[in-house]
Amino acid sequence: MGREVMECTKIQAEITLRPFELSDIDDFMDWARNNEVTKYCRWNTYTSKEEAVNFLKEVISLYPWYRAICVDNRSIGSIFVMPDMPYLDRIEGLVFAENKASQRVLEKAGFLREGLLRKYFFVKGKSRDIVVFSIVVSTCPIEMEN
């Protein structure tokens, strides 16, 4: 399969990466309580809003690289990003090989599939293959708030 070059297209919604806020809890619960979503996360499904608030306060807030993926400032997912890197020219997306939906999201956002890392992560008791995607920031900038 040849490498396809995808042009960065203007998306109508504003996509940003920013630190999580406690006010994100309802949006966080929309996807963090879904077993189909969290089976690809390092953490388990949250069914209690109180447990999720504690997770945001006691875990996520301690790590500046844990960011909310926001569409029009509404949290729809999470990502690990090194926040204070103004020289950053490249962003990578690492996705479980079986997570086809997230792969499609990255491709639609202009990321290119680069390859497969076999048995790269050990998550929830299982070695996982990871598909690597990347985007070069100079050709398709993504806004990241500090």
N, C-alpha and C positions, 0 to 999 in steps of 0.2 A: 504494500500500500504506500503510495507516494505521499510526501508531506504537502499538505495543502496550505496555501497562504490565505489567511482570512483578513480582510480589511476591517479596521475598527469602524463600526457603524454607530451613529448617534442613537442613543436609547432615549426614549421620551422621559422615562423616570430618572430621577437623580439617584445614583448609586454611590454610597459613601461607606468608609470603614471608620468606626469611631469606638472609643471605650464604651463598655456597657454602662448603663445607668439604672438605678432602681426603678425608675419610671418605665423601663423596658419590660417589666415583669409580665404583664399581660401578653405582650407579643412573644416573649420568650416562652411562656407556657403554651402558646399556640403550637409551637413546633417541638418543644422539649418534652411534652407529654406523649408524643407520637412515637410508638415503638419502631415504626418503619423509618423514621428519621434518626432516632438515637441509636439504632443498631450500628450506625456508622460513626458514632461518637465514642470517645474514650470514657465518658461518664454514662451512667444509667438514666433511664427514663424518669422524669419527675412527674409525680401525680399530685403532690401537695404543693400549693403555692408557697407555704411557709418554708418547706425544704428548698424550693427553688430560690427564694429570697436569700436564705442562708448561703446557698451555693454562690450566688452573685456577690454577696458581701464577703464571704470568707475564702473563696477560691478565686473567682474571676477578677475581683477588684485588686488582688495582690499581684497580678501579672499584667504589666502594661502592654504586652504583645497579644493579649487575648482581646480581639475586637469584634464588635457587632457588625454584621453585614446589613446595611440598611438600604431600603428602597423608599425614597421620599421620607427619610428619617424614621422609618418603621423597621425595627429589628426583624429580619427574616432568617438569620442564621449566624454562625460564628466562624472565625478564622484566626489563626495565629499569624501575626505580622510583627516584624521588628519596627517599632514606631518611630524612633528618632534616627532615621537613616535618610537624610536629604539627598544623598548621592545614589540612592537606589534607582537602578535602571531596569530591573527585572523583577517580576513577581511570579512566584510559582504557586501552583495549586496541586496538592497531593490528595488523591482521591482513591478510596478503596476500589479495586478493579471491578467488583460486582455492583458498585453504585453507579449505574448507567445514568440515572437522572441527574446527579451532580456533574457527571462528565458532560452531559448535554448543556447544562447551565454554563459551564466554563467555556465550551465551544461557542455558544451563542454570545457570550461576553467578549469574544475575540481571542481567547487563549488558544494556543496550539498544543496539540498532543505531542509529547516528546518521547515517551517510552514507558516501559514497565519495570518496576523495581520489585523483584520477586522476594517474597517473605520479608518485607521491609519493616513492617510494624507488628508488634505483638499486642493485640487488643482483645479484651474480654476472653482471655484464655485461648486465643487462636492466632497463628501467624497469618498475616494478611499481605497480599500483593497490592502494590500501589501503582496507579497510573500518574505520571508526572505531566503537568501542563504548565505552560509559561506564557507570559505576555511581556513585551518590552515596553516599558512605561513611556519612552519617548515617542512611540507610535500610537499609543492609546492611553492617555493619562487617566489615572484613577485618583480621586480626591481622598486624602486621608487626613483626618483631624487628629490633633494631639490632644 
